[in-house]
Amino acid sequence: MNELNHAAVLERQLLLQLGDRLKRLRKAQGLSAVDMASRVGISRTTLSAVEAGDPGPSIGTYLRVMSVLGISGELALLAGDALQPAPPGGAAATSRRARPVVQVLVSSDESRHQIQDLQSLALHEEAVRLVRVNPALLQRAQDTLDRWRRSGPSRSSGLWSEWQDILDHGRWRKALGRTRRAQELRQASPLVTVLPDNARQRILTQVSGLKKGIVLGGTESKAEP
């Protein structure tokens, strides 16, 4: 499994896991969302986005949240000299011993339906990206929605009404969140129907790779979870 072929979904999963961890740490330290947002100097909406692993907030915002939680040192390690190559000509650089390999296994917890939600989220983010590049695709999604609504009453009628608002005004974030309502919207979505088969298959393959786990930093590209 080539790591580069799985970069998009892998990066999304890493952000989701980071957001989950930050939220757990906040609660473990007894901080409410209001207190945390105040200490960081951001709105509760922005804090919610960070804890949801949203790619929208800047890395600076993530770093400030990590700093308040006392874990900014982890990012400092990554940014510092500790992970730099050995100086040319030095003993470490000329050593014939195999270089140590740090392996990080990234996988998704299927027991909490994370894989299904990650797949749905990735498909919708790709669909939104394509619609922004080619607005003509928006009409295809609208035509699908109109066809569904003409088919008669459905348990999804309320969700389709919300999708009409999303399509009319480009309110994509309503369907790209991690709330229960956003998940329900994705389950009744006309938007993913605009995805070409190759884009859909690429994402499904990437998500399938996460089921097995992806090793970063090693010579092997996959491992048992």
N, C-alpha and C positions, 0 to 999 in steps of 0.2 A: 504494500500500500504506500504510495508516494505521498509524503507529507504535504508537498505543494499542492497536490490535487485536492486536498481536504482543508486548505487554509481557511476558506470563507466560513464554513460551518464550524470548524474547530475554534476559530477566533470568537465566533458567536457563543459557543458553548463555554469557553473560558470566561467570557464576560458574564454570562449567566451564573457561573459558579462563583465568580468574584463577588457579584452582587449579593448572592445568597450568603456568602461568608460574612460580608460586611454587615448585613442585616442581623445575622446570628450574633455577631460580636457586639453590636449595639445593644441588643436585648440582654445579652449576658452581662453587660456592664450597667444594666438598669437605666439606660437612657431612652426616653421617649423620642418619637420622631420629631416632636416640636423642639425638645432640648437639643437634639443632635443637629438639626438644621440651624438652630441659633448659634451653636458653638462653631459650626463650620462656616457660617455666614452665607447660607444659601436658602432658598425657599424649600418648603416641604415637598413641592412638586418635583424640584430638582433632586432632592434626596430620594424620593420614591423612584425616580428614573435611575439613579445610581444603584439602589438596592435591587432594582429589577434587571441590572446588567445592560442597561440601555446604552448603545454606542453614542448617543447624542451628547451627553455631558463631556466636557474636555478632560484630558488626562490630569490637568491641574485640579479639577474638581474632585476626581477620584483620589488624588494624592492628599488633598486637604481632609477628606473623610478618613482616609487611612491614618493620617497624622493624629487626628482627634482620638481615634481608636487605639493609637499606640503601635501601629504596625507599619509605619512609613519606612522603617529600616529595611524591610524586605524589598521595596522598590529601590532604596539607596544601594543595596547590594548589587542589584541588576545594573544600575547606572554607574557604579563605581569601577575601580581598577581590578577588583578581585576576579572578574571573569575575563580579563584581557589575556591575549596570548603571551607566552613567555618571551622576554627580551631576546633578540637574535644573538647567538653566540654564547648565551648563558647555559648553565649546566642542564636546566630543565629543557631548553630548546634542543640541545644536542643529545639528550638521552635517547637510548635505543629502546627504552621501555615503552610499552603501549601507553598512550595517554589515557588517563581515567575518563570514563564516560558517565555523565550524569543523565539518568533516564527519568522522565516524568510520564506517567501513564495517565492519559486523559480519556475518560469514558463517561457515559451518561447512565444514570440510575433508572432503569426501566421500571422498577417497582413503583415509582411515583409518576409514571407516565411522562417522564422528562423527554424521552426519545421522541414520542409522538408530538409533544408540544414543540420541541426544538425543530422537528421536521416541518411542522405547520408554520412556525415562525419564519424559518429560512425560506420556504416557498413564497410566503407573502412578502417578505422583504425583497426578494428577487422580482416578484411581480410589480411591486411599487417602483422599483428601480427602472424596470422596462417601460412602465407607463409614463414615468417622468421623461424618459428618453424619446418615447414614441407615443404621444398623446392619442393617436388613432386607436391604440389598444384599449383606451378607456371606453370607447364606444362598444367594443366587443364585450367588455364586462357588463356594460349597461344593457346590451341586447340580451345577454344571458339572464340578467336579473329580471328584465321585463318578461321574458319567457317563463321564468319560474313563477312570477307573481300572477301571470295570466292563467296558470294551471289550476288555480283555485285555492281555497283556504288551506293553510298548512301550519303546523306547529312552529315553523320558522318564519311566519309572516312578520312578527315583531322584529326579528333580526334583519329581515330583508328591508324593512322600513329604515332601520338604522344604516344599512348598507347604501340605501338610496342617498341618504345625507352624506355619507362618507364619499361616495362617488361624485356627488354634485359639488362638494366643497373641498375635496382632497384632504379630508381629515383622517389621514392614514394612521396616525398614532392611536386612534380609537381601536384599531384592529391589530396593532403591533405591540400592545402592552402585555403584561403578564397577569392581568386581573382575570377573574372568572368570566366577566363579560367579554373581554377581548378574546378569550379562548372560545367562547360560544360563537362569537362573530366569525372567527376563522373556520369553525365547523360548518357554517352556513354561507360560505363565501363564494361570490361569483368571480372574484378577482383572480384566483389561481387558474381559471379557465383560459386566461390569456397567455400562460406560459407555453413556450414551444417545447416539444417533447425532449429535445436534447438538454435544455435547461432543467426541466423537471427531473430527468434521469440523473443528471450530474449531482443534483442536491440529494436525491434518494441514495445515490452511491456514497456520497460523503457521510450522510447520516448512518448508513449501514456500517461504514468504517468505524464510527464512534461506538457502535454496539460492541465491537470487538476490542476497542481501545487503541489509541495511537500513542506510540512512544516518541517523545521528543528528545533529541540529543544523542540518540544511539544509532548504530549502524543498521539495526533492524527497524522496520517501519511498523510493526504491529506486535502485539503481545496479548496474552490472555489477561482479562481483567481480574 
